[in-house]
Amino acid sequence: MKKRKFGLALSMVLAAGTVLGACGADDSEDTSGESNAGGTEAAGDFTVSMVTDTGGVDDKSFNQSAWEGLQAFGEENGLEEGTDGYNYFQSNNDADYVTNINTAARNDFDVVFGIGFLLTEAIEQVAAQQQDTNFAIVDSVAEGDNVASITFKEHEGSFLVGVAAGLTTESDKIGFVGGVESDLINKFAAGFQAGVEAVNPDAEVDIQFAGDFNNASRGQQMAAAMYGAGADVIYHAAGGTGNGVFTEAKNLKQQDPDRQVWVIGVDRDQSAEGVLTADGEELNVTLTSMVKRVDIAVQDISKRAMDGDFPGGEVIEYGIEENGISIAETQDNLSQEVLDEIESYQQQILDGEIEVPSTLE
């Protein structure tokens, strides 16, 4: 599929990110664990793993992006998939989190990533018991000198796709489908709503939560109700539940190819999820996606750990400035006028002229 470049180029190797603070770690102490005690570790001796939330590595969203990052790191450093290189542990339900994290630690992986804020308590529990292992939690802040906390400025990217939605809608009715209501998902909703309001104050944003990150049927039902009530753009921040939003949009588009119905994807470029064929013509209901480079963050922290610089006890944040947040490279459904507006607002965010809200009022 044709792709047009936009905004800041995404670096394949990020800097450490913005250090926001330490979780009880003294800068003068070595908080990286015994796996880095000898300094730089040979790639062949280094191992890294991740534990998914219930969405799994094929959720076409958050977990998949993390796994792609781990695969890229492994290939780049000559590691093989498995217990002697890089691997993942699939969680089928919440009860699997502690078990899988413990299993990874007991298999002597040098770094164990917990993918998603739902694993925070499990990471803290196991990290306290397995002091010789380094852990990292994505999308949350966890206590522990051997735990790195990886966070993102999702509200910034959500603002940008909110601009796209506000300028694209014809009905002035826009939907937001979140997974589990939480401070994290509220960041997506708040930024999105602010972006819509910045360019289209007449538009209404219907914000709803599915209560699940892995229920495509629920996502489809919610999307059907929103589209049925007149919404023509829906942004999802719901993991696997969001797959149902795409399903409903494609069904509606197939029934009426002339109908305006859009989905805004999340976490990775989800343009492929919107493809359908109607009346012999290939169409795509993905307007754009808010890309959160979990893959790059996983690679970055893995490399730092391998080099003996694991940021234990630190909070690392990736935003637009760190090339960790952007809109998707695939922009076939965005007009040049919309792209220009997005770029203008992105620059205002970078210049500090706009402070994007991270909480719903």
C-alpha positions in Angstrom: 0.0 0.0 0.0 1.2 3.5 -0.9 2.7 5.4 2.0 3.4 9.1 2.4 5.9 10.3 5.0 4.7 12.8 7.7 6.2 14.7 10.5 9.3 13.6 12.4 11.1 10.5 11.1 11.0 7.6 13.4 14.5 6.6 14.5 15.3 3.0 14.7 17.4 3.7 17.8 15.9 6.1 20.3 17.7 7.9 23.1 16.8 6.7 26.5 13.8 9.0 26.6 12.9 11.5 29.2 13.7 10.4 32.7 10.8 11.6 34.8 12.0 10.3 38.2 13.2 7.4 40.2 11.0 4.8 42.0 13.0 4.7 45.2 16.4 4.3 43.5 19.5 6.3 44.6 21.5 7.5 41.6 24.7 6.6 43.3 23.7 2.9 43.7 23.8 0.1 41.1 20.1 -0.7 40.6 20.5 -2.8 37.5 20.8 -6.3 39.0 23.5 -8.9 38.8 22.9 -9.6 35.1 24.7 -6.4 34.3 27.2 -6.5 37.1 30.1 -7.1 34.7 29.2 -4.3 32.3 28.5 -4.9 28.6 27.2 -8.4 28.0 27.9 -10.3 24.8 24.8 -10.5 22.6 25.1 -14.3 22.5 24.8 -14.5 26.3 21.9 -12.1 26.6 18.3 -13.2 26.8 15.1 -11.3 26.9 11.4 -12.2 27.1 8.0 -10.6 27.4 4.7 -11.6 29.0 1.5 -10.5 27.1 -1.7 -9.4 28.6 -4.8 -11.4 27.4 -4.7 -9.8 24.0 -1.8 -12.0 22.8 1.0 -11.4 20.3 -1.4 -11.4 17.4 -3.8 -8.7 18.7 -2.8 -6.5 15.7 -2.2 -3.8 18.3 -0.2 -3.3 21.5 1.1 -6.8 22.3 1.9 -7.5 18.6 3.9 -4.3 18.4 6.0 -5.3 21.5 6.6 -8.7 20.1 7.7 -7.2 16.8 10.2 -5.1 18.7 11.5 -8.1 20.5 11.9 -10.0 17.3 13.7 -7.1 15.6 16.1 -6.9 18.6 16.7 -10.6 18.5 17.4 -10.6 14.8 19.6 -7.6 15.0 21.8 -9.2 17.7 21.9 -12.7 16.3 19.6 -14.2 19.0 17.4 -17.2 18.4 13.8 -17.4 19.4 13.5 -19.6 22.5 14.8 -19.9 26.1 18.4 -19.1 24.9 17.5 -15.9 23.1 14.2 -14.1 23.0 10.7 -15.4 23.7 7.2 -14.5 24.8 4.7 -16.0 27.3 1.1 -15.8 26.4 -1.4 -14.9 29.2 -4.9 -16.3 28.6 -6.4 -14.7 31.7 -5.3 -12.4 34.6 -4.3 -15.4 36.7 -1.5 -16.2 34.2 0.4 -12.9 34.8 2.3 -13.9 38.0 2.8 -17.5 36.7 4.2 -16.4 33.4 6.5 -13.7 34.9 7.8 -16.2 37.4 8.4 -18.7 34.7 10.4 -16.2 32.6 12.5 -15.2 35.6 13.2 -18.9 36.5 14.3 -19.5 32.9 17.0 -17.0 33.6 16.0 -14.4 31.1 18.1 -11.3 31.7 15.1 -8.9 31.1 11.4 -9.7 31.4 8.9 -7.2 30.0 5.3 -7.0 31.2 3.2 -5.7 28.4 0.4 -3.5 29.6 -0.6 -1.8 32.8 -2.7 -4.8 33.9 0.6 -6.6 34.7 1.8 -3.9 37.1 1.1 -5.7 40.4 2.4 -9.0 39.1 5.7 -7.4 38.0 6.1 -5.7 41.3 5.4 -9.0 43.2 7.8 -11.1 41.2 10.5 -8.4 40.9 10.7 -8.2 44.7 11.3 -11.9 44.9 13.7 -12.2 41.9 16.2 -9.5 42.6 18.8 -10.9 40.1 16.4 -10.4 37.1 15.7 -7.1 35.5 12.0 -6.3 34.7 10.3 -3.7 32.7 6.6 -2.7 32.7 5.0 -1.0 29.6 2.4 1.6 30.1 2.7 1.8 33.9 4.9 2.9 36.7 6.0 0.1 39.1 8.1 0.0 42.2 11.4 -1.8 42.3 15.1 -1.0 41.8 15.2 -3.8 39.2 12.1 -2.5 37.4 12.1 0.0 34.5 8.8 1.8 33.8 8.0 2.6 30.2 5.4 5.2 29.6 4.1 7.2 26.6 2.4 10.5 25.9 -0.6 8.9 24.3 -2.6 12.0 24.7 -0.3 13.9 22.3 -0.8 11.4 19.5 -4.5 11.1 20.3 -4.8 14.9 19.9 -3.4 14.7 16.4 -5.8 12.0 15.3 -8.5 14.0 17.0 -7.6 16.8 14.6 -8.0 14.4 11.7 -11.4 13.2 13.0 -12.7 16.7 13.6 -11.8 17.9 10.1 -13.1 14.7 8.4 -16.5 14.2 10.1 -19.5 15.2 8.0 -22.1 14.4 10.7 -20.2 16.1 13.6 -20.7 12.9 15.5 -17.6 11.0 16.5 -17.1 8.0 18.7 -14.4 6.7 21.0 -14.2 3.1 22.1 -11.8 2.4 25.0 -10.9 -0.9 26.4 -10.8 -1.0 30.3 -11.6 2.4 31.8 -8.4 3.6 33.6 -6.1 6.5 33.9 -4.2 5.2 30.8 -7.1 4.9 28.5 -8.5 8.2 29.7 -5.3 9.7 28.3 -6.3 8.5 24.9 -9.8 9.8 25.3 -8.9 13.2 26.7 -6.3 13.9 24.0 -8.6 12.8 21.3 -11.5 14.9 22.5 -9.2 18.0 22.8 -8.0 17.5 19.3 -11.5 17.3 17.9 -12.6 20.4 19.8 -9.6 22.4 18.6 -10.7 22.2 15.0 -14.4 21.5 15.2 -16.1 22.8 18.4 -19.5 21.8 17.0 -18.6 18.1 16.9 -19.8 15.7 19.7 -17.5 13.0 20.9 -19.2 9.9 22.4 -16.8 8.3 24.8 -17.5 4.7 25.9 -15.5 1.8 27.5 -15.9 -1.9 26.7 -14.5 -3.1 30.0 -12.3 -5.6 28.0 -9.2 -5.5 25.7 -10.0 -8.8 24.1 -13.7 -8.9 23.1 -14.1 -8.1 19.4 -17.9 -8.9 19.6 -18.3 -6.3 22.3 -16.4 -3.8 20.1 -18.5 -4.5 17.1 -21.7 -4.0 19.1 -20.5 -0.7 20.5 -19.5 0.5 17.0 -22.8 -0.6 15.5 -24.6 1.6 18.1 -22.4 4.6 17.5 -22.6 4.4 13.7 -26.3 3.8 14.0 -26.6 7.0 16.0 -24.9 9.0 13.2 -21.2 8.8 14.1 -19.0 8.6 11.0 -15.6 8.4 12.7 -14.7 6.1 15.6 -11.3 6.0 17.4 -10.6 2.9 19.3 -8.0 2.4 22.1 -9.2 -1.1 22.9 -6.6 -3.7 21.8 -8.3 -6.8 20.4 -11.8 -5.3 21.2 -11.0 -2.7 18.6 -10.9 -5.4 15.9 -14.7 -5.5 16.2 -14.9 -1.8 15.4 -13.1 -2.5 12.1 -15.5 -5.4 11.4 -18.6 -3.3 11.8 -17.2 -0.4 9.7 -16.2 -2.8 6.9 -19.7 -4.4 7.0 -21.4 -1.1 6.7 -19.1 0.1 3.9 -19.7 -3.2 2.0 -23.4 -2.7 2.3 -23.1 0.9 1.1 -19.8 1.8 -0.6 -20.8 5.5 -0.7 -21.3 5.8 3.0 -18.7 7.7 5.0 -17.6 5.4 7.8 -14.1 5.6 9.3 -12.0 3.9 12.0 -8.9 5.4 13.6 -6.5 2.7 14.7 -4.2 2.6 17.6 -0.7 1.6 18.8 0.5 0.6 15.3 -0.4 1.4 11.7 -3.7 -0.4 11.3 -4.4 0.5 7.7 -4.4 -3.2 6.7 -7.3 -3.9 9.1 -9.6 -1.5 7.2 -9.2 -3.1 3.7 -12.3 -4.5 2.0 -13.7 -5.1 -1.5 -17.0 -3.7 -2.5 -18.5 -3.7 -6.0 -15.2 -5.0 -7.3 -13.3 -2.0 -5.8 -10.7 -2.1 -3.0 -11.7 0.3 -0.2 -10.2 1.1 3.2 -12.1 2.4 6.2 -9.0 3.2 8.2 -8.7 7.0 8.3 -5.4 7.0 10.1 -3.8 5.4 13.3 -2.2 6.8 16.4 1.1 5.0 16.5 2.8 4.2 19.8 6.2 2.8 19.2 6.2 0.1 21.8 8.4 -1.9 19.5 11.1 0.8 19.5 10.8 1.2 23.3 11.3 -2.5 23.8 14.3 -2.5 21.5 15.8 0.5 23.3 15.5 -0.9 26.8 16.7 -4.3 25.7 19.8 -2.8 24.1 20.5 -0.7 27.2 20.2 -3.8 29.4 22.6 -5.7 27.1 25.1 -2.8 27.2 25.0 -2.8 31.0 22.9 0.3 31.3 19.5 -1.1 32.4 17.5 1.9 33.8 16.2 0.1 36.9 14.1 2.2 39.2 13.6 4.8 36.4 10.5 6.0 34.5 11.2 6.4 30.8 8.6 8.4 28.8 8.3 8.5 25.0 6.3 11.2 23.2 6.3 13.1 19.9 9.7 14.7 20.7 11.3 11.3 21.3 9.8 9.9 18.1 7.8 7.5 20.2 4.4 8.9 19.3 3.1 9.8 15.8 0.3 9.3 13.3 0.7 6.4 10.9 2.8 6.6 7.8 -0.1 5.4 5.7 -2.1 8.5 5.0 -4.0 7.7 1.8 -7.3 8.8 3.3 -6.1 12.1 4.7 -6.2 15.2 2.5 -3.2 17.5 2.2 -5.2 20.2 4.0 -5.8 17.8 7.0 -2.1 16.7 7.0 -1.0 20.4 7.0 -3.3 21.1 10.0 -1.9 18.0 11.9 1.6 19.1 11.2 0.8 22.6 12.5 -0.7 21.3 15.7 2.2 18.9 16.2 4.7 21.7 16.0 2.6 23.8 18.5 2.8 20.8 20.9 6.5 20.5 20.4 7.0 24.3 21.0 4.9 24.2 24.2 2.2 26.4 22.8 -0.4 23.7 23.4 -0.5 21.6 26.5 -2.6 18.5 25.7 -4.8 17.3 28.6 -4.2 13.8 29.8 -7.4 13.5 31.9 -11.1 13.8 31.1 -12.8 16.7 32.7 
